[in-house]
Amino acid sequence: MMNTRLEGGTNNREKGVTARVSGKDGKEENLDADVVLLSIGRRPFTKGLGLEHAGLETNKFGRIEINKTW
């Protein structure tokens, strides 16, 4: 979801999370999910984070490589 602001959230333990978000129009909505990934900006700042120690790889642009699950 682009141009969306995370207003808050609730950890529902084994049931996942509920995230409260608002769009450009200011209208809020709740989203239920297993996990939430919050990303700010469009350029990766991954250099020097030691991602290789966590088993993560980056591509030539510095973006973390993902698969069909993540």
C-alpha positions in Angstrom: 0.0 0.0 0.0 1.7 3.2 -1.2 1.1 6.6 0.3 -0.3 5.0 3.4 0.4 5.9 7.0 0.6 3.4 9.9 -1.5 4.9 12.7 -1.2 2.0 15.2 -1.5 -1.7 15.7 -2.4 -4.5 18.0 -0.4 -7.7 18.5 -3.1 -10.5 18.6 -0.5 -13.1 19.6 -1.1 -16.4 17.7 -3.9 -14.7 15.6 -1.5 -12.2 14.0 -1.7 -8.5 14.1 -4.3 -5.8 13.4 -2.8 -2.7 11.7 -4.7 0.7 11.7 -3.7 2.6 8.5 -4.9 5.8 6.8 -4.6 6.8 3.2 -4.1 10.2 1.5 -7.7 11.0 2.1 -7.3 10.5 5.9 -9.8 7.6 6.0 -8.7 5.0 8.5 -9.1 1.2 8.1 -8.0 -1.9 10.0 -6.1 -4.6 8.3 -5.7 -8.1 9.8 -2.5 -9.9 8.9 -0.1 -12.6 10.0 2.9 -10.1 9.9 3.4 -6.5 9.0 6.4 -5.2 7.0 6.7 -1.4 7.3 9.0 0.2 4.7 9.9 3.9 4.6 11.3 5.4 1.4 12.3 3.7 -1.8 16.1 3.3 -1.6 17.6 0.4 0.3 20.1 1.4 3.0 21.4 -2.2 3.6 25.1 -1.6 3.3 26.9 -2.4 6.5 24.0 -4.0 8.3 25.7 -7.4 8.5 22.7 -9.1 6.7 24.9 -12.0 5.7 25.1 -12.9 9.4 21.4 -13.4 9.4 21.5 -15.5 6.2 20.2 -12.7 4.0 21.5 -11.7 0.6 21.2 -8.5 -1.4 21.0 -8.0 -5.1 23.2 -5.5 -7.1 20.8 -2.6 -6.0 21.2 -3.4 -2.3 17.7 -4.8 -2.0 17.1 -7.9 0.1 16.4 -11.0 -2.1 13.0 -12.5 -1.5 11.2 -15.6 -2.6 7.5 -16.3 -3.2 6.8 -16.4 0.6 8.5 -13.2 1.5 
